Amino acid sequence: MEPTRTCAGCGQQRPQSQLVRLSVDAAGLLVVGQASGRGTYLCASTECVEQAVRTRAIPRRLRASLEVPTDLTERVLAVLAGV
């Protein structure tokens, strides 16, 4: 059975393969896709990304003070599209 994770935007649990992982690198920058360290997950929908940004769920879940890039939605969709 595949592990499930919770989306930081909508709060729904989904299989891990349907979500995009976000984490913080050693320099304190947001990494979209697989990387080590504390992470959080987002659905591949514009609404989930916008809600997570609006509620500041990403920095809170990552326990880091960071700037969320303005092109986060495009980066999340590109990871799931395999680009």
PDB file as gemmi writes it, atoms N, CA and C in Angstrom:
CRYST1    1.000    1.000    1.000  90.00  90.00  90.00 P 1                      
ATOM      1  N   MET A   1       0.835  -1.179   0.000  1.00  0.00           N  
ATOM      2  CA  MET A   1       0.000   0.000   0.000  1.00  0.00           C  
ATOM      3  C   MET A   1       0.881   1.245   0.000  1.00  0.00           C  
ATOM      4  N   GLU A   2       0.497   2.206  -0.822  1.00  0.00           N  
ATOM      5  CA  GLU A   2       1.268   3.442  -0.958  1.00  0.00           C  
ATOM      6  C   GLU A   2       0.981   4.370   0.228  1.00  0.00           C  
ATOM      7  N   PRO A   3       2.023   5.050   0.740  1.00  0.00           N  
ATOM      8  CA  PRO A   3       1.800   5.978   1.856  1.00  0.00           C  
ATOM      9  C   PRO A   3       0.959   7.181   1.422  1.00  0.00           C  
ATOM     10  N   THR A   4       0.204   7.723   2.356  1.00  0.00           N  
ATOM     11  CA  THR A   4      -0.596   8.912   2.076  1.00  0.00           C  
ATOM     12  C   THR A   4       0.030  10.110   2.780  1.00  0.00           C  
ATOM     13  N   ARG A   5      -0.179  11.276   2.198  1.00  0.00           N  
ATOM     14  CA  ARG A   5       0.301  12.531   2.755  1.00  0.00           C  
ATOM     15  C   ARG A   5      -0.841  13.543   2.694  1.00  0.00           C  
ATOM     16  N   THR A   6      -0.723  14.602   3.479  1.00  0.00           N  
ATOM     17  CA  THR A   6      -1.756  15.627   3.546  1.00  0.00           C  
ATOM     18  C   THR A   6      -1.316  16.865   2.792  1.00  0.00           C  
ATOM     19  N   CYS A   7      -2.189  17.388   1.948  1.00  0.00           N  
ATOM     20  CA  CYS A   7      -1.912  18.599   1.175  1.00  0.00           C  
ATOM     21  C   CYS A   7      -1.920  19.803   2.106  1.00  0.00           C  
ATOM     22  N   ALA A   8      -0.929  20.665   1.984  1.00  0.00           N  
ATOM     23  CA  ALA A   8      -0.845  21.878   2.808  1.00  0.00           C  
ATOM     24  C   ALA A   8      -1.890  22.905   2.405  1.00  0.00           C  
ATOM     25  N   GLY A   9      -2.472  22.766   1.221  1.00  0.00           N  
ATOM     26  CA  GLY A   9      -3.469  23.715   0.753  1.00  0.00           C  
ATOM     27  C   GLY A   9      -4.879  23.342   1.168  1.00  0.00           C  
ATOM     28  N   CYS A  10      -5.336  22.163   0.716  1.00  0.00           N  
ATOM     29  CA  CYS A  10      -6.723  21.772   0.952  1.00  0.00           C  
ATOM     30  C   CYS A  10      -6.896  20.888   2.183  1.00  0.00           C  
ATOM     31  N   GLY A  11      -5.824  20.291   2.666  1.00  0.00           N  
ATOM     32  CA  GLY A  11      -5.912  19.455   3.858  1.00  0.00           C  
ATOM     33  C   GLY A  11      -6.372  18.034   3.608  1.00  0.00           C  
ATOM     34  N   GLN A  12      -6.585  17.650   2.345  1.00  0.00           N  
ATOM     35  CA  GLN A  12      -7.022  16.292   2.036  1.00  0.00           C  
ATOM     36  C   GLN A  12      -5.833  15.342   1.985  1.00  0.00           C  
ATOM     37  N   GLN A  13      -6.073  14.103   2.418  1.00  0.00           N  
ATOM     38  CA  GLN A  13      -5.038  13.084   2.325  1.00  0.00           C  
ATOM     39  C   GLN A  13      -5.137  12.412   0.965  1.00  0.00           C  
ATOM     40  N   ARG A  14      -3.990  12.225   0.329  1.00  0.00           N  
ATOM     41  CA  ARG A  14      -3.914  11.599  -0.989  1.00  0.00           C  
ATOM     42  C   ARG A  14      -2.690  10.687  -1.023  1.00  0.00           C  
ATOM     43  N   PRO A  15      -2.650   9.759  -1.986  1.00  0.00           N  
ATOM     44  CA  PRO A  15      -1.437   8.960  -2.156  1.00  0.00           C  
ATOM     45  C   PRO A  15      -0.247   9.876  -2.453  1.00  0.00           C  
ATOM     46  N   GLN A  16       0.894   9.539  -1.908  1.00  0.00           N  
ATOM     47  CA  GLN A  16       2.091  10.365  -2.030  1.00  0.00           C  
ATOM     48  C   GLN A  16       2.457  10.643  -3.486  1.00  0.00           C  
ATOM     49  N   SER A  17       2.212   9.701  -4.395  1.00  0.00           N  
ATOM     50  CA  SER A  17       2.578   9.879  -5.798  1.00  0.00           C  
ATOM     51  C   SER A  17       1.742  10.949  -6.502  1.00  0.00           C  
ATOM     52  N   GLN A  18       0.607  11.350  -5.924  1.00  0.00           N  
ATOM     53  CA  GLN A  18      -0.254  12.362  -6.532  1.00  0.00           C  
ATOM     54  C   GLN A  18       0.062  13.769  -6.026  1.00  0.00           C  
ATOM     55  N   LEU A  19       1.029  13.894  -5.126  1.00  0.00           N  
ATOM     56  CA  LEU A  19       1.368  15.178  -4.526  1.00  0.00           C  
ATOM     57  C   LEU A  19       2.795  15.580  -4.883  1.00  0.00           C  
ATOM     58  N   VAL A  20       3.086  16.854  -4.733  1.00  0.00           N  
ATOM     59  CA  VAL A  20       4.433  17.383  -4.967  1.00  0.00           C  
ATOM     60  C   VAL A  20       5.029  17.748  -3.619  1.00  0.00           C  
ATOM     61  N   ARG A  21       6.269  17.312  -3.397  1.00  0.00           N  
ATOM     62  CA  ARG A  21       6.946  17.576  -2.122  1.00  0.00           C  
ATOM     63  C   ARG A  21       7.692  18.903  -2.188  1.00  0.00           C  
ATOM     64  N   LEU A  22       7.567  19.681  -1.127  1.00  0.00           N  
ATOM     65  CA  LEU A  22       8.315  20.924  -0.968  1.00  0.00           C  
ATOM     66  C   LEU A  22       9.205  20.770   0.256  1.00  0.00           C  
ATOM     67  N   SER A  23      10.413  21.311   0.181  1.00  0.00           N  
ATOM     68  CA  SER A  23      11.317  21.274   1.325  1.00  0.00           C  
ATOM     69  C   SER A  23      12.213  22.501   1.275  1.00  0.00           C  
ATOM     70  N   VAL A  24      13.047  22.636   2.292  1.00  0.00           N  
ATOM     71  CA  VAL A  24      13.974  23.765   2.383  1.00  0.00           C  
ATOM     72  C   VAL A  24      15.392  23.220   2.283  1.00  0.00           C  
ATOM     73  N   ASP A  25      16.215  23.840   1.426  1.00  0.00           N  
ATOM     74  CA  ASP A  25      17.603  23.389   1.308  1.00  0.00           C  
ATOM     75  C   ASP A  25      18.472  24.053   2.380  1.00  0.00           C  
ATOM     76  N   ALA A  26      19.748  23.737   2.379  1.00  0.00           N  
ATOM     77  CA  ALA A  26      20.673  24.248   3.398  1.00  0.00           C  
ATOM     78  C   ALA A  26      20.797  25.773   3.367  1.00  0.00           C  
ATOM     79  N   ALA A  27      20.556  26.377   2.205  1.00  0.00           N  
ATOM     80  CA  ALA A  27      20.643  27.831   2.076  1.00  0.00           C  
ATOM     81  C   ALA A  27      19.347  28.528   2.490  1.00  0.00           C  
ATOM     82  N   GLY A  28      18.318  27.742   2.839  1.00  0.00           N  
ATOM     83  CA  GLY A  28      17.050  28.318   3.261  1.00  0.00           C  
ATOM     84  C   GLY A  28      16.102  28.637   2.125  1.00  0.00           C  
ATOM     85  N   LEU A  29      16.363  28.068   0.944  1.00  0.00           N  
ATOM     86  CA  LEU A  29      15.513  28.294  -0.217  1.00  0.00           C  
ATOM     87  C   LEU A  29      14.527  27.147  -0.391  1.00  0.00           C  
ATOM     88  N   LEU A  30      13.367  27.447  -0.929  1.00  0.00           N  
ATOM     89  CA  LEU A  30      12.333  26.443  -1.152  1.00  0.00           C  
ATOM     90  C   LEU A  30      12.715  25.553  -2.325  1.00  0.00           C  
ATOM     91  N   VAL A  31      12.625  24.229  -2.131  1.00  0.00           N  
ATOM     92  CA  VAL A  31      12.930  23.255  -3.172  1.00  0.00           C  
ATOM     93  C   VAL A  31      11.629  22.550  -3.532  1.00  0.00           C  
ATOM     94  N   VAL A  32      11.300  22.530  -4.829  1.00  0.00           N  
ATOM     95  CA  VAL A  32      10.107  21.838  -5.312  1.00  0.00           C  
ATOM     96  C   VAL A  32      10.551  20.514  -5.900  1.00  0.00           C  
ATOM     97  N   GLY A  33      10.003  19.425  -5.401  1.00  0.00           N  
ATOM     98  CA  GLY A  33      10.387  18.093  -5.845  1.00  0.00           C  
ATOM     99  C   GLY A  33      11.099  17.364  -4.724  1.00  0.00           C  
ATOM    100  N   GLN A  34      11.617  16.204  -5.020  1.00  0.00           N  
ATOM    101  CA  GLN A  34      12.248  15.374  -4.003  1.00  0.00           C  
ATOM    102  C   GLN A  34      13.557  15.976  -3.524  1.00  0.00           C  
ATOM    103  N   ALA A  35      13.676  16.102  -2.224  1.00  0.00           N  
ATOM    104  CA  ALA A  35      14.903  16.569  -1.578  1.00  0.00           C  
ATOM    105  C   ALA A  35      14.854  16.110  -0.131  1.00  0.00           C  
ATOM    106  N   SER A  36      15.978  16.135   0.522  1.00  0.00           N  
ATOM    107  CA  SER A  36      16.017  15.671   1.905  1.00  0.00           C  
ATOM    108  C   SER A  36      15.587  16.782   2.855  1.00  0.00           C  
ATOM    109  N   GLY A  37      15.342  16.424   4.087  1.00  0.00           N  
ATOM    110  CA  GLY A  37      14.967  17.392   5.101  1.00  0.00           C  
ATOM    111  C   GLY A  37      13.474  17.445   5.334  1.00  0.00           C  
ATOM    112  N   ARG A  38      13.075  18.357   6.210  1.00  0.00           N  
ATOM    113  CA  ARG A  38      11.655  18.534   6.532  1.00  0.00           C  
ATOM    114  C   ARG A  38      10.907  18.912   5.274  1.00  0.00           C  
ATOM    115  N   GLY A  39       9.760  18.298   5.070  1.00  0.00           N  
ATOM    116  CA  GLY A  39       8.992  18.575   3.868  1.00  0.00           C  
ATOM    117  C   GLY A  39       7.513  18.718   4.128  1.00  0.00           C  
ATOM    118  N   THR A  40       6.819  19.200   3.125  1.00  0.00           N  
ATOM    119  CA  THR A  40       5.367  19.275   3.119  1.00  0.00           C  
ATOM    120  C   THR A  40       4.917  18.982   1.699  1.00  0.00           C  
ATOM    121  N   TYR A  41       3.647  18.752   1.503  1.00  0.00           N  
ATOM    122  CA  TYR A  41       3.140  18.320   0.207  1.00  0.00           C  
ATOM    123  C   TYR A  41       2.008  19.214  -0.269  1.00  0.00           C  
ATOM    124  N   LEU A  42       1.866  19.307  -1.601  1.00  0.00           N  
ATOM    125  CA  LEU A  42       0.785  20.056  -2.230  1.00  0.00           C  
ATOM    126  C   LEU A  42       0.166  19.231  -3.338  1.00  0.00           C  
ATOM    127  N   CYS A  43      -1.165  19.378  -3.513  1.00  0.00           N  
ATOM    128  CA  CYS A  43      -1.844  18.821  -4.677  1.00  0.00           C  
ATOM    129  C   CYS A  43      -1.391  19.599  -5.909  1.00  0.00           C  
ATOM    130  N   ALA A  44      -1.588  19.015  -7.052  1.00  0.00           N  
ATOM    131  CA  ALA A  44      -1.214  19.681  -8.297  1.00  0.00           C  
ATOM    132  C   ALA A  44      -2.377  20.516  -8.809  1.00  0.00           C  
ATOM    133  N   SER A  45      -2.873  21.421  -7.981  1.00  0.00           N  
ATOM    134  CA  SER A  45      -3.945  22.302  -8.424  1.00  0.00           C  
ATOM    135  C   SER A  45      -3.604  23.733  -8.033  1.00  0.00           C  
ATOM    136  N   THR A  46      -4.000  24.642  -8.873  1.00  0.00           N  
ATOM    137  CA  THR A  46      -3.749  26.056  -8.625  1.00  0.00           C  
ATOM    138  C   THR A  46      -4.400  26.502  -7.327  1.00  0.00           C  
ATOM    139  N   GLU A  47      -5.615  26.008  -7.070  1.00  0.00           N  
ATOM    140  CA  GLU A  47      -6.340  26.396  -5.862  1.00  0.00           C  
ATOM    141  C   GLU A  47      -5.588  25.991  -4.593  1.00  0.00           C  
ATOM    142  N   CYS A  48      -5.037  24.795  -4.570  1.00  0.00           N  
ATOM    143  CA  CYS A  48      -4.303  24.326  -3.386  1.00  0.00           C  
ATOM    144  C   CYS A  48      -3.044  25.149  -3.148  1.00  0.00           C  
ATOM    145  N   VAL A  49      -2.320  25.444  -4.217  1.00  0.00           N  
ATOM    146  CA  VAL A  49      -1.102  26.249  -4.086  1.00  0.00           C  
ATOM    147  C   VAL A  49      -1.456  27.644  -3.581  1.00  0.00           C  
ATOM    148  N   GLU A  50      -2.482  28.260  -4.177  1.00  0.00           N  
ATOM    149  CA  GLU A  50      -2.874  29.609  -3.762  1.00  0.00           C  
ATOM    150  C   GLU A  50      -3.345  29.642  -2.317  1.00  0.00           C  
ATOM    151  N   GLN A  51      -4.097  28.621  -1.904  1.00  0.00           N  
ATOM    152  CA  GLN A  51      -4.576  28.583  -0.520  1.00  0.00           C  
ATOM    153  C   GLN A  51      -3.411  28.400   0.450  1.00  0.00           C  
ATOM    154  N   ALA A  52      -2.449  27.545   0.111  1.00  0.00           N  
ATOM    155  CA  ALA A  52      -1.286  27.333   0.975  1.00  0.00           C  
ATOM    156  C   ALA A  52      -0.456  28.606   1.104  1.00  0.00           C  
ATOM    157  N   VAL A  53      -0.339  29.368   0.012  1.00  0.00           N  
ATOM    158  CA  VAL A  53       0.403  30.630   0.051  1.00  0.00           C  
ATOM    159  C   VAL A  53      -0.365  31.665   0.869  1.00  0.00           C  
ATOM    160  N   ARG A  54      -1.661  31.752   0.632  1.00  0.00           N  
ATOM    161  CA  ARG A  54      -2.494  32.751   1.318  1.00  0.00           C  
ATOM    162  C   ARG A  54      -2.507  32.545   2.832  1.00  0.00           C  
ATOM    163  N   THR A  55      -2.562  31.292   3.282  1.00  0.00           N  
ATOM    164  CA  THR A  55      -2.611  30.990   4.717  1.00  0.00           C  
ATOM    165  C   THR A  55      -1.225  30.832   5.333  1.00  0.00           C  
ATOM    166  N   ARG A  56      -0.172  30.995   4.516  1.00  0.00           N  
ATOM    167  CA  ARG A  56       1.220  30.843   4.969  1.00  0.00           C  
ATOM    168  C   ARG A  56       1.475  29.448   5.538  1.00  0.00           C  
ATOM    169  N   ALA A  57       0.788  28.451   5.000  1.00  0.00           N  
ATOM    170  CA  ALA A  57       0.932  27.074   5.473  1.00  0.00           C  
ATOM    171  C   ALA A  57       2.296  26.482   5.137  1.00  0.00           C  
ATOM    172  N   ILE A  58       2.894  26.911   4.032  1.00  0.00           N  
ATOM    173  CA  ILE A  58       4.169  26.315   3.613  1.00  0.00           C  
ATOM    174  C   ILE A  58       5.289  26.653   4.590  1.00  0.00           C  
ATOM    175  N   PRO A  59       5.548  27.926   4.898  1.00  0.00           N  
ATOM    176  CA  PRO A  59       6.617  28.212   5.876  1.00  0.00           C  
ATOM    177  C   PRO A  59       6.309  27.632   7.255  1.00  0.00           C  
ATOM    178  N   ARG A  60       5.038  27.630   7.628  1.00  0.00           N  
ATOM    179  CA  ARG A  60       4.664  27.099   8.943  1.00  0.00           C  
ATOM    180  C   ARG A  60       4.934  25.599   9.020  1.00  0.00           C  
ATOM    181  N   ARG A  61       4.543  24.856   8.000  1.00  0.00           N  
ATOM    182  CA  ARG A  61       4.766  23.403   8.013  1.00  0.00           C  
ATOM    183  C   ARG A  61       6.242  23.043   7.868  1.00  0.00           C  
ATOM    184  N   LEU A  62       6.989  23.876   7.169  1.00  0.00           N  
ATOM    185  CA  LEU A  62       8.422  23.627   7.015  1.00  0.00           C  
ATOM    186  C   LEU A  62       9.223  24.155   8.197  1.00  0.00           C  
ATOM    187  N   ARG A  63       8.543  24.888   9.086  1.00  0.00           N  
ATOM    188  CA  ARG A  63       9.200  25.491  10.250  1.00  0.00           C  
ATOM    189  C   ARG A  63      10.406  26.316   9.841  1.00  0.00           C  
ATOM    190  N   ALA A  64      10.162  27.156   8.834  1.00  0.00           N  
ATOM    191  CA  ALA A  64      11.241  27.992   8.303  1.00  0.00           C  
ATOM    192  C   ALA A  64      10.685  29.347   7.901  1.00  0.00           C  
ATOM    193  N   SER A  65      11.507  30.357   8.043  1.00  0.00           N  
ATOM    194  CA  SER A  65      11.146  31.687   7.582  1.00  0.00           C  
ATOM    195  C   SER A  65      11.686  31.816   6.169  1.00  0.00           C  
ATOM    196  N   LEU A  66      10.791  31.755   5.182  1.00  0.00           N  
ATOM    197  CA  LEU A  66      11.248  31.803   3.796  1.00  0.00           C  
ATOM    198  C   LEU A  66      10.244  32.536   2.931  1.00  0.00           C  
ATOM    199  N   GLU A  67      10.739  33.026   1.797  1.00  0.00           N  
ATOM    200  CA  GLU A  67       9.898  33.669   0.803  1.00  0.00           C  
ATOM    201  C   GLU A  67       9.395  32.605  -0.157  1.00  0.00           C  
ATOM    202  N   VAL A  68       8.102  32.588  -0.380  1.00  0.00           N  
ATOM    203  CA  VAL A  68       7.526  31.649  -1.342  1.00  0.00           C  
ATOM    204  C   VAL A  68       7.621  32.297  -2.723  1.00  0.00           C  
ATOM    205  N   PRO A  69       8.239  31.610  -3.696  1.00  0.00           N  
ATOM    206  CA  PRO A  69       8.408  32.217  -5.025  1.00  0.00           C  
ATOM    207  C   PRO A  69       7.064  32.482  -5.706  1.00  0.00           C  
ATOM    208  N   THR A  70       7.015  33.525  -6.517  1.00  0.00           N  
ATOM    209  CA  THR A  70       5.772  33.879  -7.192  1.00  0.00           C  
ATOM    210  C   THR A  70       5.383  32.860  -8.265  1.00  0.00           C  
ATOM    211  N   ASP A  71       6.346  32.092  -8.770  1.00  0.00           N  
ATOM    212  CA  ASP A  71       6.052  31.094  -9.798  1.00  0.00           C  
ATOM    213  C   ASP A  71       5.859  29.698  -9.208  1.00  0.00           C  
ATOM    214  N   LEU A  72       5.469  29.616  -7.943  1.00  0.00           N  
ATOM    215  CA  LEU A  72       5.338  28.314  -7.280  1.00  0.00           C  
ATOM    216  C   LEU A  72       4.313  27.425  -7.976  1.00  0.00           C  
ATOM    217  N   THR A  73       3.193  27.985  -8.401  1.00  0.00           N  
ATOM    218  CA  THR A  73       2.158  27.179  -9.070  1.00  0.00           C  
ATOM    219  C   THR A  73       2.719  26.513 -10.320  1.00  0.00           C  
ATOM    220  N   GLU A  74       3.429  27.258 -11.142  1.00  0.00           N  
ATOM    221  CA  GLU A  74       3.997  26.697 -12.371  1.00  0.00           C  
ATOM    222  C   GLU A  74       5.032  25.624 -12.054  1.00  0.00           C  
ATOM    223  N   ARG A  75       5.829  25.851 -11.020  1.00  0.00           N  
ATOM    224  CA  ARG A  75       6.857  24.869 -10.644  1.00  0.00           C  
ATOM    225  C   ARG A  75       6.239  23.577 -10.136  1.00  0.00           C  
ATOM    226  N   VAL A  76       5.159  23.689  -9.348  1.00  0.00           N  
ATOM    227  CA  VAL A  76       4.479  22.494  -8.828  1.00  0.00           C  
ATOM    228  C   VAL A  76       3.862  21.698  -9.976  1.00  0.00           C  
ATOM    229  N   LEU A  77       3.185  22.372 -10.888  1.00  0.00           N  
ATOM    230  CA  LEU A  77       2.556  21.688 -12.025  1.00  0.00           C  
ATOM    231  C   LEU A  77       3.602  21.065 -12.930  1.00  0.00           C  
ATOM    232  N   ALA A  78       4.758  21.706 -13.095  1.00  0.00           N  
ATOM    233  CA  ALA A  78       5.822  21.172 -13.948  1.00  0.00           C  
ATOM    234  C   ALA A  78       6.412  19.890 -13.373  1.00  0.00           C  
ATOM    235  N   VAL A  79       6.516  19.802 -12.048  1.00  0.00           N  
ATOM    236  CA  VAL A  79       7.072  18.595 -11.430  1.00  0.00           C  
ATOM    237  C   VAL A  79       6.172  17.401 -11.696  1.00  0.00           C  
ATOM    238  N   LEU A  80       4.867  17.562 -11.540  1.00  0.00           N  
ATOM    239  CA  LEU A  80       3.963  16.454 -11.781  1.00  0.00           C  
ATOM    240  C   LEU A  80       3.824  16.121 -13.262  1.00  0.00           C  
ATOM    241  N   ALA A  81       4.055  17.096 -14.123  1.00  0.00           N  
ATOM    242  CA  ALA A  81       3.995  16.845 -15.560  1.00  0.00           C  
ATOM    243  C   ALA A  81       5.277  16.160 -16.054  1.00  0.00           C  
ATOM    244  N   GLY A  82       6.295  16.137 -15.191  1.00  0.00           N  
ATOM    245  CA  GLY A  82       7.558  15.489 -15.563  1.00  0.00           C  
ATOM    246  C   GLY A  82       8.474  16.374 -16.359  1.00  0.00           C  
ATOM    247  N   VAL A  83       8.275  17.674 -16.297  1.00  0.00           N  
ATOM    248  CA  VAL A  83       9.116  18.618 -17.057  1.00  0.00           C  
ATOM    249  C   VAL A  83      10.384  18.895 -16.294  1.00  0.00           C  
TER     250      VAL A  83                                                      
END                                                                             
